Amino acid sequence: MVGLIYLLIVVLMLVSMWKIFEKAGRQGWEGIIPIYNIYVMLQIINRPWWWLLIIIFVPIANLVFSIIMLHEFLAKFGKGVGFTIATIFFGFITLPMLAFGDATFKNE
């Protein structure tokens, strides 16, 4: 039973990421490919590609850069700091809200 719940959450997260990337004007599949999705998010928020190296390889700094990246990405959907904090701890709730809710992408 626990395995089934876990599988459902994983599928929900994959579908949510697909929809979020489509809302951002990208291909949906780009949101579900590990590491590449981070690279695409960096492109969306206009950050340099070398941030990816920091996020992957530099302990502690990767947490800071990941939070900044997430916040700037969510800001493109009109979400603030509170939503970013909620996403860090409860992404399985907030990402489907972003994907299936009325949030729209604003590339400003």
Backbone as XML, in Angstrom:
<?xml version="1.0"?>
<chain id="A" units="angstrom">
  <residue number="1" name="MET">
    <atom name="N" x="0.818" y="-1.200" z="0.000"/>
    <atom name="CA" x="0.000" y="0.000" z="0.000"/>
    <atom name="C" x="0.862" y="1.265" z="0.000"/>
  </residue>
  <residue number="2" name="VAL">
    <atom name="N" x="1.918" y="1.271" z="0.808"/>
    <atom name="CA" x="2.810" y="2.424" z="0.861"/>
    <atom name="C" x="3.493" y="2.615" z="-0.494"/>
  </residue>
  <residue number="3" name="GLY">
    <atom name="N" x="3.875" y="1.521" z="-1.127"/>
    <atom name="CA" x="4.503" y="1.583" z="-2.441"/>
    <atom name="C" x="3.589" y="2.197" z="-3.485"/>
  </residue>
  <residue number="4" name="LEU">
    <atom name="N" x="2.315" y="1.882" z="-3.415"/>
    <atom name="CA" x="1.347" y="2.427" z="-4.355"/>
    <atom name="C" x="1.188" y="3.933" z="-4.158"/>
  </residue>
  <residue number="5" name="ILE">
    <atom name="N" x="1.129" y="4.362" z="-2.911"/>
    <atom name="CA" x="1.017" y="5.796" z="-2.613"/>
    <atom name="C" x="2.258" y="6.532" z="-3.126"/>
  </residue>
  <residue number="6" name="TYR">
    <atom name="N" x="3.426" y="5.938" z="-2.883"/>
    <atom name="CA" x="4.677" y="6.524" z="-3.363"/>
    <atom name="C" x="4.661" y="6.644" z="-4.888"/>
  </residue>
  <residue number="7" name="LEU">
    <atom name="N" x="4.238" y="5.604" z="-5.566"/>
    <atom name="CA" x="4.174" y="5.608" z="-7.024"/>
    <atom name="C" x="3.222" y="6.696" z="-7.532"/>
  </residue>
  <residue number="8" name="LEU">
    <atom name="N" x="2.088" y="6.849" z="-6.879"/>
    <atom name="CA" x="1.135" y="7.885" z="-7.273"/>
    <atom name="C" x="1.717" y="9.292" z="-7.098"/>
  </residue>
  <residue number="9" name="ILE">
    <atom name="N" x="2.458" y="9.496" z="-6.015"/>
    <atom name="CA" x="3.088" y="10.801" z="-5.782"/>
    <atom name="C" x="4.150" y="11.072" z="-6.837"/>
  </residue>
  <residue number="10" name="VAL">
    <atom name="N" x="4.940" y="10.054" z="-7.180"/>
    <atom name="CA" x="5.969" y="10.218" z="-8.210"/>
    <atom name="C" x="5.327" y="10.582" z="-9.551"/>
  </residue>
  <residue number="11" name="VAL">
    <atom name="N" x="4.277" y="9.879" z="-9.920"/>
    <atom name="CA" x="3.579" y="10.173" z="-11.179"/>
    <atom name="C" x="2.991" y="11.583" z="-11.142"/>
  </residue>
  <residue number="12" name="LEU">
    <atom name="N" x="2.393" y="11.975" z="-10.024"/>
    <atom name="CA" x="1.846" y="13.318" z="-9.882"/>
    <atom name="C" x="2.932" y="14.376" z="-10.059"/>
  </residue>
  <residue number="13" name="MET">
    <atom name="N" x="4.104" y="14.147" z="-9.484"/>
    <atom name="CA" x="5.195" y="15.112" z="-9.594"/>
    <atom name="C" x="5.713" y="15.197" z="-11.028"/>
  </residue>
  <residue number="14" name="LEU">
    <atom name="N" x="5.819" y="14.071" z="-11.706"/>
    <atom name="CA" x="6.278" y="14.076" z="-13.093"/>
    <atom name="C" x="5.297" y="14.824" z="-13.990"/>
  </residue>
  <residue number="15" name="VAL">
    <atom name="N" x="4.017" y="14.544" z="-13.826"/>
    <atom name="CA" x="2.990" y="15.229" z="-14.618"/>
    <atom name="C" x="2.988" y="16.719" z="-14.291"/>
  </residue>
  <residue number="16" name="SER">
    <atom name="N" x="3.164" y="17.060" z="-13.028"/>
    <atom name="CA" x="3.189" y="18.472" z="-12.629"/>
    <atom name="C" x="4.365" y="19.199" z="-13.265"/>
  </residue>
  <residue number="17" name="MET">
    <atom name="N" x="5.539" y="18.607" z="-13.216"/>
    <atom name="CA" x="6.711" y="19.244" z="-13.826"/>
    <atom name="C" x="6.519" y="19.404" z="-15.328"/>
  </residue>
  <residue number="18" name="TRP">
    <atom name="N" x="5.927" y="18.400" z="-15.979"/>
    <atom name="CA" x="5.642" y="18.469" z="-17.410"/>
    <atom name="C" x="4.769" y="19.694" z="-17.710"/>
  </residue>
  <residue number="19" name="LYS">
    <atom name="N" x="3.685" y="19.839" z="-16.937"/>
    <atom name="CA" x="2.741" y="20.938" z="-17.153"/>
    <atom name="C" x="3.373" y="22.303" z="-16.842"/>
  </residue>
  <residue number="20" name="ILE">
    <atom name="N" x="4.178" y="22.369" z="-15.792"/>
    <atom name="CA" x="4.824" y="23.631" z="-15.412"/>
    <atom name="C" x="5.761" y="24.093" z="-16.520"/>
  </residue>
  <residue number="21" name="PHE">
    <atom name="N" x="6.540" y="23.180" z="-17.070"/>
    <atom name="CA" x="7.455" y="23.559" z="-18.135"/>
    <atom name="C" x="6.687" y="23.963" z="-19.391"/>
  </residue>
  <residue number="22" name="GLU">
    <atom name="N" x="5.569" y="23.320" z="-19.660"/>
    <atom name="CA" x="4.742" y="23.738" z="-20.792"/>
    <atom name="C" x="4.193" y="25.146" z="-20.571"/>
  </residue>
  <residue number="23" name="LYS">
    <atom name="N" x="3.778" y="25.447" z="-19.340"/>
    <atom name="CA" x="3.301" y="26.797" z="-19.029"/>
    <atom name="C" x="4.411" y="27.826" z="-19.238"/>
  </residue>
  <residue number="24" name="ALA">
    <atom name="N" x="5.657" y="27.402" z="-19.008"/>
    <atom name="CA" x="6.799" y="28.307" z="-19.167"/>
    <atom name="C" x="7.236" y="28.424" z="-20.628"/>
  </residue>
  <residue number="25" name="GLY">
    <atom name="N" x="6.498" y="27.792" z="-21.530"/>
    <atom name="CA" x="6.815" y="27.893" z="-22.946"/>
    <atom name="C" x="7.878" y="26.932" z="-23.423"/>
  </residue>
  <residue number="26" name="ARG">
    <atom name="N" x="8.154" y="25.917" z="-22.640"/>
    <atom name="CA" x="9.152" y="24.913" z="-23.011"/>
    <atom name="C" x="8.449" y="23.605" z="-23.338"/>
  </residue>
  <residue number="27" name="GLN">
    <atom name="N" x="9.216" y="22.636" z="-23.798"/>
    <atom name="CA" x="8.669" y="21.301" z="-24.036"/>
    <atom name="C" x="8.447" y="20.623" z="-22.683"/>
  </residue>
  <residue number="28" name="GLY">
    <atom name="N" x="7.349" y="19.913" z="-22.532"/>
    <atom name="CA" x="7.037" y="19.273" z="-21.260"/>
    <atom name="C" x="8.077" y="18.266" z="-20.819"/>
  </residue>
  <residue number="29" name="TRP">
    <atom name="N" x="8.622" y="17.515" z="-21.776"/>
    <atom name="CA" x="9.591" y="16.478" z="-21.426"/>
    <atom name="C" x="10.854" y="17.063" z="-20.785"/>
  </residue>
  <residue number="30" name="GLU">
    <atom name="N" x="11.141" y="18.341" z="-21.050"/>
    <atom name="CA" x="12.336" y="18.959" z="-20.461"/>
    <atom name="C" x="12.228" y="19.053" z="-18.940"/>
  </residue>
  <residue number="31" name="GLY">
    <atom name="N" x="11.029" y="19.014" z="-18.425"/>
    <atom name="CA" x="10.828" y="19.121" z="-16.992"/>
    <atom name="C" x="11.032" y="17.830" z="-16.233"/>
  </residue>
  <residue number="32" name="ILE">
    <atom name="N" x="11.116" y="16.706" z="-16.941"/>
    <atom name="CA" x="11.219" y="15.428" z="-16.230"/>
    <atom name="C" x="12.560" y="14.727" z="-16.426"/>
  </residue>
  <residue number="33" name="ILE">
    <atom name="N" x="13.473" y="15.339" z="-17.163"/>
    <atom name="CA" x="14.803" y="14.758" z="-17.362"/>
    <atom name="C" x="15.741" y="15.309" z="-16.280"/>
  </residue>
  <residue number="34" name="PRO">
    <atom name="N" x="16.235" y="14.441" z="-15.399"/>
    <atom name="CA" x="17.118" y="14.917" z="-14.324"/>
    <atom name="C" x="18.335" y="15.664" z="-14.869"/>
  </residue>
  <residue number="35" name="ILE">
    <atom name="N" x="18.762" y="16.660" z="-14.163"/>
    <atom name="CA" x="19.882" y="17.548" z="-14.458"/>
    <atom name="C" x="19.551" y="18.473" z="-15.623"/>
  </residue>
  <residue number="36" name="TYR">
    <atom name="N" x="19.056" y="17.933" z="-16.722"/>
    <atom name="CA" x="18.678" y="18.785" z="-17.856"/>
    <atom name="C" x="17.565" y="19.749" z="-17.446"/>
  </residue>
  <residue number="37" name="ASN">
    <atom name="N" x="16.651" y="19.307" z="-16.580"/>
    <atom name="CA" x="15.572" y="20.214" z="-16.158"/>
    <atom name="C" x="16.134" y="21.399" z="-15.363"/>
  </residue>
  <residue number="38" name="ILE">
    <atom name="N" x="17.191" y="21.172" z="-14.625"/>
    <atom name="CA" x="17.833" y="22.283" z="-13.895"/>
    <atom name="C" x="18.456" y="23.253" z="-14.893"/>
  </residue>
  <residue number="39" name="TYR">
    <atom name="N" x="19.131" y="22.715" z="-15.898"/>
    <atom name="CA" x="19.732" y="23.552" z="-16.944"/>
    <atom name="C" x="18.666" y="24.410" z="-17.624"/>
  </residue>
  <residue number="40" name="VAL">
    <atom name="N" x="17.533" y="23.812" z="-17.949"/>
    <atom name="CA" x="16.447" y="24.552" z="-18.607"/>
    <atom name="C" x="15.877" y="25.612" z="-17.668"/>
  </residue>
  <residue number="41" name="MET">
    <atom name="N" x="15.723" y="25.271" z="-16.383"/>
    <atom name="CA" x="15.233" y="26.268" z="-15.424"/>
    <atom name="C" x="16.189" y="27.455" z="-15.356"/>
  </residue>
  <residue number="42" name="LEU">
    <atom name="N" x="17.482" y="27.194" z="-15.403"/>
    <atom name="CA" x="18.457" y="28.276" z="-15.398"/>
    <atom name="C" x="18.326" y="29.146" z="-16.642"/>
  </residue>
  <residue number="43" name="GLN">
    <atom name="N" x="18.035" y="28.536" z="-17.787"/>
    <atom name="CA" x="17.796" y="29.315" z="-19.000"/>
    <atom name="C" x="16.549" y="30.182" z="-18.848"/>
  </residue>
  <residue number="44" name="ILE">
    <atom name="N" x="15.512" y="29.613" z="-18.259"/>
    <atom name="CA" x="14.252" y="30.345" z="-18.093"/>
    <atom name="C" x="14.442" y="31.572" z="-17.208"/>
  </residue>
  <residue number="45" name="ILE">
    <atom name="N" x="15.252" y="31.445" z="-16.158"/>
    <atom name="CA" x="15.452" y="32.570" z="-15.240"/>
    <atom name="C" x="16.670" y="33.423" z="-15.612"/>
  </residue>
  <residue number="46" name="ASN">
    <atom name="N" x="17.247" y="33.133" z="-16.771"/>
    <atom name="CA" x="18.381" y="33.911" z="-17.300"/>
    <atom name="C" x="19.601" y="33.897" z="-16.380"/>
  </residue>
  <residue number="47" name="ARG">
    <atom name="N" x="19.931" y="32.736" z="-15.916"/>
    <atom name="CA" x="21.154" y="32.555" z="-15.119"/>
    <atom name="C" x="22.177" y="31.791" z="-15.952"/>
  </residue>
  <residue number="48" name="PRO">
    <atom name="N" x="23.470" y="31.970" z="-15.688"/>
    <atom name="CA" x="24.493" y="31.300" z="-16.492"/>
    <atom name="C" x="24.507" y="29.778" z="-16.280"/>
  </residue>
  <residue number="49" name="TRP">
    <atom name="N" x="24.966" y="29.075" z="-17.295"/>
    <atom name="CA" x="24.991" y="27.606" z="-17.266"/>
    <atom name="C" x="25.878" y="27.065" z="-16.152"/>
  </residue>
  <residue number="50" name="TRP">
    <atom name="N" x="26.915" y="27.805" z="-15.744"/>
    <atom name="CA" x="27.828" y="27.282" z="-14.741"/>
    <atom name="C" x="27.192" y="27.163" z="-13.356"/>
  </residue>
  <residue number="51" name="TRP">
    <atom name="N" x="26.011" y="27.772" z="-13.160"/>
    <atom name="CA" x="25.276" y="27.540" z="-11.913"/>
    <atom name="C" x="24.972" y="26.061" z="-11.756"/>
  </residue>
  <residue number="52" name="LEU">
    <atom name="N" x="24.757" y="25.386" z="-12.871"/>
    <atom name="CA" x="24.481" y="23.956" z="-12.836"/>
    <atom name="C" x="25.630" y="23.206" z="-12.171"/>
  </residue>
  <residue number="53" name="LEU">
    <atom name="N" x="26.853" y="23.587" z="-12.463"/>
    <atom name="CA" x="28.017" y="22.940" z="-11.852"/>
    <atom name="C" x="28.029" y="23.157" z="-10.338"/>
  </residue>
  <residue number="54" name="ILE">
    <atom name="N" x="27.674" y="24.355" z="-9.905"/>
    <atom name="CA" x="27.623" y="24.633" z="-8.472"/>
    <atom name="C" x="26.512" y="23.818" z="-7.817"/>
  </residue>
  <residue number="55" name="ILE">
    <atom name="N" x="25.356" y="23.777" z="-8.463"/>
    <atom name="CA" x="24.219" y="23.047" z="-7.897"/>
    <atom name="C" x="24.526" y="21.559" z="-7.785"/>
  </residue>
  <residue number="56" name="ILE">
    <atom name="N" x="25.300" y="21.026" z="-8.698"/>
    <atom name="CA" x="25.600" y="19.592" z="-8.670"/>
    <atom name="C" x="26.788" y="19.264" z="-7.765"/>
  </residue>
  <residue number="57" name="PHE">
    <atom name="N" x="27.846" y="20.085" z="-7.811"/>
    <atom name="CA" x="29.116" y="19.668" z="-7.214"/>
    <atom name="C" x="29.563" y="20.388" z="-5.945"/>
  </residue>
  <residue number="58" name="VAL">
    <atom name="N" x="28.992" y="21.526" z="-5.590"/>
    <atom name="CA" x="29.534" y="22.304" z="-4.472"/>
    <atom name="C" x="28.599" y="22.213" z="-3.264"/>
  </residue>
  <residue number="59" name="PRO">
    <atom name="N" x="29.015" y="21.468" z="-2.242"/>
    <atom name="CA" x="28.171" y="21.334" z="-1.048"/>
    <atom name="C" x="27.905" y="22.697" z="-0.393"/>
  </residue>
  <residue number="60" name="ILE">
    <atom name="N" x="26.766" y="22.807" z="0.223"/>
    <atom name="CA" x="26.261" y="23.990" z="0.921"/>
    <atom name="C" x="25.916" y="25.107" z="-0.068"/>
  </residue>
  <residue number="61" name="ALA">
    <atom name="N" x="26.853" y="25.482" z="-0.937"/>
    <atom name="CA" x="26.533" y="26.484" z="-1.957"/>
    <atom name="C" x="25.413" y="25.979" z="-2.853"/>
  </residue>
  <residue number="62" name="ASN">
    <atom name="N" x="25.361" y="24.661" z="-3.061"/>
    <atom name="CA" x="24.302" y="24.113" z="-3.912"/>
    <atom name="C" x="22.923" y="24.354" z="-3.300"/>
  </residue>
  <residue number="63" name="LEU">
    <atom name="N" x="22.823" y="24.325" z="-1.997"/>
    <atom name="CA" x="21.539" y="24.612" z="-1.352"/>
    <atom name="C" x="21.122" y="26.056" z="-1.583"/>
  </residue>
  <residue number="64" name="VAL">
    <atom name="N" x="22.069" y="26.964" z="-1.417"/>
    <atom name="CA" x="21.787" y="28.387" z="-1.592"/>
    <atom name="C" x="21.388" y="28.673" z="-3.041"/>
  </residue>
  <residue number="65" name="PHE">
    <atom name="N" x="22.180" y="28.174" z="-3.987"/>
    <atom name="CA" x="21.899" y="28.418" z="-5.399"/>
    <atom name="C" x="20.592" y="27.756" z="-5.821"/>
  </residue>
  <residue number="66" name="SER">
    <atom name="N" x="20.302" y="26.578" z="-5.283"/>
    <atom name="CA" x="19.051" y="25.888" z="-5.626"/>
    <atom name="C" x="17.834" y="26.664" z="-5.134"/>
  </residue>
  <residue number="67" name="ILE">
    <atom name="N" x="17.928" y="27.206" z="-3.933"/>
    <atom name="CA" x="16.810" y="27.985" z="-3.390"/>
    <atom name="C" x="16.617" y="29.268" z="-4.187"/>
  </residue>
  <residue number="68" name="ILE">
    <atom name="N" x="17.710" y="29.933" z="-4.544"/>
    <atom name="CA" x="17.617" y="31.139" z="-5.367"/>
    <atom name="C" x="16.978" y="30.802" z="-6.709"/>
  </residue>
  <residue number="69" name="MET">
    <atom name="N" x="17.438" y="29.712" z="-7.330"/>
    <atom name="CA" x="16.901" y="29.296" z="-8.618"/>
    <atom name="C" x="15.409" y="28.992" z="-8.513"/>
  </residue>
  <residue number="70" name="LEU">
    <atom name="N" x="15.024" y="28.242" z="-7.497"/>
    <atom name="CA" x="13.619" y="27.899" z="-7.308"/>
    <atom name="C" x="12.776" y="29.145" z="-7.099"/>
  </residue>
  <residue number="71" name="HIS">
    <atom name="N" x="13.259" y="30.055" z="-6.265"/>
    <atom name="CA" x="12.509" y="31.288" z="-5.999"/>
    <atom name="C" x="12.331" y="32.120" z="-7.269"/>
  </residue>
  <residue number="72" name="GLU">
    <atom name="N" x="13.394" y="32.281" z="-8.031"/>
    <atom name="CA" x="13.303" y="33.074" z="-9.259"/>
    <atom name="C" x="12.396" y="32.397" z="-10.284"/>
  </residue>
  <residue number="73" name="PHE">
    <atom name="N" x="12.421" y="31.071" z="-10.334"/>
    <atom name="CA" x="11.540" y="30.334" z="-11.244"/>
    <atom name="C" x="10.082" y="30.517" z="-10.843"/>
  </residue>
  <residue number="74" name="LEU">
    <atom name="N" x="9.804" y="30.369" z="-9.565"/>
    <atom name="CA" x="8.427" y="30.541" z="-9.081"/>
    <atom name="C" x="7.964" y="31.991" z="-9.225"/>
  </residue>
  <residue number="75" name="ALA">
    <atom name="N" x="8.883" y="32.930" z="-9.109"/>
    <atom name="CA" x="8.534" y="34.348" z="-9.283"/>
    <atom name="C" x="8.033" y="34.618" z="-10.701"/>
  </residue>
  <residue number="76" name="LYS">
    <atom name="N" x="8.513" y="33.856" z="-11.667"/>
    <atom name="CA" x="8.039" y="33.992" z="-13.051"/>
    <atom name="C" x="6.562" y="33.619" z="-13.172"/>
  </residue>
  <residue number="77" name="PHE">
    <atom name="N" x="6.048" y="32.901" z="-12.176"/>
    <atom name="CA" x="4.637" y="32.537" z="-12.140"/>
    <atom name="C" x="3.857" y="33.413" z="-11.168"/>
  </residue>
  <residue number="78" name="GLY">
    <atom name="N" x="4.505" y="34.470" z="-10.670"/>
    <atom name="CA" x="3.841" y="35.392" z="-9.759"/>
    <atom name="C" x="3.801" y="34.915" z="-8.319"/>
  </residue>
  <residue number="79" name="LYS">
    <atom name="N" x="4.634" y="33.965" z="-7.970"/>
    <atom name="CA" x="4.653" y="33.422" z="-6.604"/>
    <atom name="C" x="5.752" y="34.094" z="-5.797"/>
  </residue>
  <residue number="80" name="GLY">
    <atom name="N" x="5.516" y="34.221" z="-4.498"/>
    <atom name="CA" x="6.458" y="34.909" z="-3.627"/>
    <atom name="C" x="7.278" y="33.977" z="-2.761"/>
  </residue>
  <residue number="81" name="VAL">
    <atom name="N" x="7.891" y="34.574" z="-1.751"/>
    <atom name="CA" x="8.774" y="33.847" z="-0.852"/>
    <atom name="C" x="8.024" y="32.745" z="-0.100"/>
  </residue>
  <residue number="82" name="GLY">
    <atom name="N" x="6.805" y="33.034" z="0.326"/>
    <atom name="CA" x="6.023" y="32.038" z="1.058"/>
    <atom name="C" x="5.782" y="30.783" z="0.241"/>
  </residue>
  <residue number="83" name="PHE">
    <atom name="N" x="5.478" y="30.968" z="-1.038"/>
    <atom name="CA" x="5.252" y="29.815" z="-1.914"/>
    <atom name="C" x="6.555" y="29.052" z="-2.128"/>
  </residue>
  <residue number="84" name="THR">
    <atom name="N" x="7.668" y="29.780" z="-2.204"/>
    <atom name="CA" x="8.971" y="29.124" z="-2.349"/>
    <atom name="C" x="9.265" y="28.259" z="-1.136"/>
  </residue>
  <residue number="85" name="ILE">
    <atom name="N" x="9.045" y="28.796" z="0.055"/>
    <atom name="CA" x="9.293" y="28.022" z="1.282"/>
    <atom name="C" x="8.369" y="26.814" z="1.332"/>
  </residue>
  <residue number="86" name="ALA">
    <atom name="N" x="7.103" y="27.009" z="0.972"/>
    <atom name="CA" x="6.157" y="25.892" z="0.953"/>
    <atom name="C" x="6.596" y="24.826" z="-0.050"/>
  </residue>
  <residue number="87" name="THR">
    <atom name="N" x="7.130" y="25.249" z="-1.181"/>
    <atom name="CA" x="7.580" y="24.300" z="-2.196"/>
    <atom name="C" x="8.784" y="23.506" z="-1.716"/>
  </residue>
  <residue number="88" name="ILE">
    <atom name="N" x="9.665" y="24.141" z="-0.978"/>
    <atom name="CA" x="10.837" y="23.430" z="-0.454"/>
    <atom name="C" x="10.393" y="22.280" z="0.448"/>
  </residue>
  <residue number="89" name="PHE">
    <atom name="N" x="9.407" y="22.517" z="1.293"/>
    <atom name="CA" x="8.984" y="21.506" z="2.259"/>
    <atom name="C" x="7.813" y="20.646" z="1.796"/>
  </residue>
  <residue number="90" name="PHE">
    <atom name="N" x="6.950" y="21.203" z="0.956"/>
    <atom name="CA" x="5.736" y="20.487" z="0.534"/>
    <atom name="C" x="5.542" y="20.564" z="-0.977"/>
  </residue>
  <residue number="91" name="GLY">
    <atom name="N" x="6.591" y="20.274" z="-1.725"/>
    <atom name="CA" x="6.533" y="20.339" z="-3.175"/>
    <atom name="C" x="5.464" y="19.437" z="-3.778"/>
  </residue>
  <residue number="92" name="PHE">
    <atom name="N" x="5.186" y="18.330" z="-3.103"/>
    <atom name="CA" x="4.162" y="17.409" z="-3.603"/>
    <atom name="C" x="2.766" y="18.027" z="-3.553"/>
  </residue>
  <residue number="93" name="ILE">
    <atom name="N" x="2.626" y="19.146" z="-2.849"/>
    <atom name="CA" x="1.354" y="19.878" z="-2.813"/>
    <atom name="C" x="1.422" y="21.119" z="-3.710"/>
  </residue>
  <residue number="94" name="THR">
    <atom name="N" x="2.504" y="21.891" z="-3.583"/>
    <atom name="CA" x="2.575" y="23.174" z="-4.284"/>
    <atom name="C" x="2.822" y="23.039" z="-5.783"/>
  </residue>
  <residue number="95" name="LEU">
    <atom name="N" x="3.614" y="22.064" z="-6.196"/>
    <atom name="CA" x="3.876" y="21.929" z="-7.629"/>
    <atom name="C" x="2.617" y="21.538" z="-8.407"/>
  </residue>
  <residue number="96" name="PRO">
    <atom name="N" x="1.795" y="20.607" z="-7.923"/>
    <atom name="CA" x="0.529" y="20.373" z="-8.627"/>
    <atom name="C" x="-0.378" y="21.611" z="-8.621"/>
  </residue>
  <residue number="97" name="MET">
    <atom name="N" x="-0.349" y="22.394" z="-7.534"/>
    <atom name="CA" x="-1.133" y="23.631" z="-7.500"/>
    <atom name="C" x="-0.675" y="24.581" z="-8.605"/>
  </residue>
  <residue number="98" name="LEU">
    <atom name="N" x="0.637" y="24.679" z="-8.782"/>
    <atom name="CA" x="1.189" y="25.544" z="-9.821"/>
    <atom name="C" x="0.849" y="25.009" z="-11.211"/>
  </residue>
  <residue number="99" name="ALA">
    <atom name="N" x="0.967" y="23.693" z="-11.378"/>
    <atom name="CA" x="0.745" y="23.075" z="-12.683"/>
    <atom name="C" x="-0.708" y="23.146" z="-13.124"/>
  </residue>
  <residue number="100" name="PHE">
    <atom name="N" x="-1.618" y="22.859" z="-12.221"/>
    <atom name="CA" x="-3.026" y="22.727" z="-12.581"/>
    <atom name="C" x="-3.879" y="23.921" z="-12.148"/>
  </residue>
  <residue number="101" name="GLY">
    <atom name="N" x="-3.258" y="24.882" z="-11.474"/>
    <atom name="CA" x="-3.977" y="26.075" z="-11.047"/>
    <atom name="C" x="-3.993" y="27.123" z="-12.143"/>
  </residue>
  <residue number="102" name="ASP">
    <atom name="N" x="-4.386" y="28.315" z="-11.767"/>
    <atom name="CA" x="-4.522" y="29.386" z="-12.756"/>
    <atom name="C" x="-3.276" y="30.262" z="-12.889"/>
  </residue>
  <residue number="103" name="ALA">
    <atom name="N" x="-2.171" y="29.850" z="-12.286"/>
    <atom name="CA" x="-0.925" y="30.622" z="-12.392"/>
    <atom name="C" x="-0.468" y="30.665" z="-13.851"/>
  </residue>
  <residue number="104" name="THR">
    <atom name="N" x="-0.044" y="31.835" z="-14.269"/>
    <atom name="CA" x="0.454" y="31.989" z="-15.636"/>
    <atom name="C" x="1.904" y="32.454" z="-15.602"/>
  </residue>
  <residue number="105" name="PHE">
    <atom name="N" x="2.645" y="32.046" z="-16.602"/>
    <atom name="CA" x="4.052" y="32.382" z="-16.714"/>
    <atom name="C" x="4.194" y="33.801" z="-17.259"/>
  </residue>
  <residue number="106" name="LYS">
    <atom name="N" x="5.027" y="34.588" z="-16.595"/>
    <atom name="CA" x="5.298" y="35.961" z="-17.022"/>
    <atom name="C" x="6.795" y="36.100" z="-17.231"/>
  </residue>
  <residue number="107" name="ASN">
    <atom name="N" x="7.219" y="36.146" z="-18.454"/>
    <atom name="CA" x="8.655" y="36.249" z="-18.754"/>
    <atom name="C" x="9.056" y="37.717" z="-18.774"/>
  </residue>
  <residue number="108" name="GLU">
    <atom name="N" x="9.271" y="38.262" z="-17.596"/>
    <atom name="CA" x="9.609" y="39.693" z="-17.467"/>
    <atom name="C" x="11.010" y="39.856" z="-16.992"/>
  </residue>
</chain>
